[in-house]
């Protein structure tokens, strides 16, 4: 229920922002964005150190219209290494969003398929992005975004596991 309410809120906020913002003019075409969030941590418990390395990468590919409407897809790759064990994951979904003439954007994604490690399969969920991109040279853009992601997985024993994340991400990409 929470997921459906959040998906509806992202969709409504996208349409409200789009109706209030200025038209982008002639900036339209294929938009490719790559986002990254990487963090390392060290925990120490009674003299025993456990190091953790985590990386999450989003690749977004879609079409940006002259009015700022974005339609496309999302592919996520992730890796977590803790101690001596490693866990990889991936997710795939569809996207809708709005990119304003001032560079601010909002996107909503429905994650149709996700996996995490060996035990978490058949994941489904949502992701919402709010950020800013600016043109550096020609078609090259850079920016930042805040991403919220919520995915519910099915464990191998048919129980459920939910993972909610909120993270800042760096963005690079092209609009051509």
Secondary structure, DSSP 8 states (H G I E B T S, - for coil): -HHHHHHHHHHHHHHHHHHHS---TT--EEEEEEEEEEEEEEEEETTEEEEEEEEEEEEEEEEE-TTSEEEEEEEEEEEEEETTEEEEEEEEEEEEEEE-TTSEEEEEEEEEEEEETTTEEEEEEEEEEEEEEEEEETTEEEEEEEEEEEEEEEETTS-EEEEEEEEEEEEEEEE-
